[in-house]
Amino acid sequence: MLYLKNMASEYTHYQPQQDWNLHNFQKEFKVQVVRESEDERELEFDLIGYPVGFANAFRRVLLSEVPTMAIEKVYIINNTSLIQDEVLAHRLGLIPLRADARLFEYPSSTAKDEDEVSDQDTLRYELKVSCTWNHQGSKDSRRTSDMYRNSNVYSRDIKWVPIGRQAELYSRGAEQLGVLENDILICKMRPGQEIHAFMHAVKGIGKDHAKFSPVATASYRLLPDIQLIKPVKGEMADRLKSCFSIGVIEVIENKLGDPDSREARVKNPRYDSCSRNVFQHEDLKGCVRLSRVRNHIIFTIESVVALPSSVLFIEAIKILKGKCKTFLEELENIGK
């Protein structure tokens, strides 16, 4: 128990012997957005004054408990391509969809037949592609795109088929419920081969299957802390700069024209990859102190669904908040 207590103090910046104060935590806690892509699917932000354990909880919730829509059942009408039915169904299940899972319910456990699906918990898609000869193409060309039609089956060939009142409820149609990426290659075919299948997409979480996970990556790391405890000048400054990632160390020339006045400075430790290459040089390893800022977390999210990464993080907070509320209710009912 003493070991666990020390580990908590070392890695989460939590001091068990002190009284935790919500007011002080609110004063120290900050969220700073560092970078966000134009399509809002990649996000990097800082959690300052925050325990590492909480950041790991958010990461795990993002990976396994934020719900998304994914293809669950595939009804193959005809498949004369070289790809097996099982492999085809697996590939179709991994194609990301634009559908917002917050608009749908979880599938009913009693619905086992295709006719029992509801427009509130299921999306239907159809894939019907046949490969034929391209008689209008150049006879001398040996490229498959000139010789055949539909030789490559892409995700854009998957069409949304409304169920019930879905055509009225979702007026934007395929723009709102279609596939997220149009250029995902599903398989290759040759003349005479055909694929015809219907698919049902349902709401699920990554804990049940990885295809429901809304993020490609959700990771965090502590902010590196690099301190130069001795002046590093001249040729040593150049070697020190080469030991770190680009942008971490800069070399400043104090006197113009004097190469010996060139001195190394820490520019931005954020880009440090913690390679520890500096310790390979005997004359440099005593000049640098490497550590981490215990309560400064760099969090990175990459969304693979239509929802922006910022929205996914907020959804993860809501889920974790609900878990905490349920846990408190269970504690209150222990003595009853």
BELNORRA-V252920 format. One record per run of one state. SS is the DSSP state (H for helix, E for strand, L for the rest). FROM is the first residue (numbers start at 1). TO is the last residue. If there is no record, write none. Layout:
ss=SS from=FROM to=TO
ss=SS from=FROM to=TO
//
This chain:
ss=L from=1 to=1
ss=H from=2 to=12
ss=L from=13 to=21
ss=H from=22 to=28
ss=L from=29 to=29
ss=E from=30 to=36
ss=L from=37 to=41
ss=E from=42 to=48
ss=L from=49 to=51
ss=H from=52 to=64
ss=L from=65 to=67
ss=E from=68 to=79
ss=L from=80 to=84
ss=H from=85 to=93
ss=L from=94 to=96
ss=E from=97 to=97
ss=L from=98 to=100
ss=H from=101 to=103
ss=L from=104 to=113
ss=H from=114 to=116
ss=L from=117 to=122
ss=E from=123 to=130
ss=L from=131 to=131
ss=E from=132 to=133
ss=L from=134 to=143
ss=H from=144 to=147
ss=E from=148 to=149
ss=L from=150 to=151
ss=E from=152 to=154
ss=H from=155 to=157
ss=E from=158 to=161
ss=L from=162 to=165
ss=H from=166 to=169
ss=L from=170 to=173
ss=H from=174 to=177
ss=L from=178 to=178
ss=E from=179 to=179
ss=L from=180 to=184
ss=E from=185 to=188
ss=L from=189 to=193
ss=E from=194 to=204
ss=L from=205 to=209
ss=H from=210 to=212
ss=L from=213 to=214
ss=E from=215 to=228
ss=L from=229 to=232
ss=E from=233 to=233
ss=L from=234 to=234
ss=H from=235 to=242
ss=L from=243 to=248
ss=E from=249 to=253
ss=L from=254 to=258
ss=H from=259 to=261
ss=E from=262 to=266
ss=L from=267 to=268
ss=H from=269 to=271
ss=L from=272 to=276
ss=H from=277 to=280
ss=L from=281 to=287
ss=E from=288 to=303
ss=L from=304 to=308
ss=H from=309 to=332
ss=L from=333 to=336
//
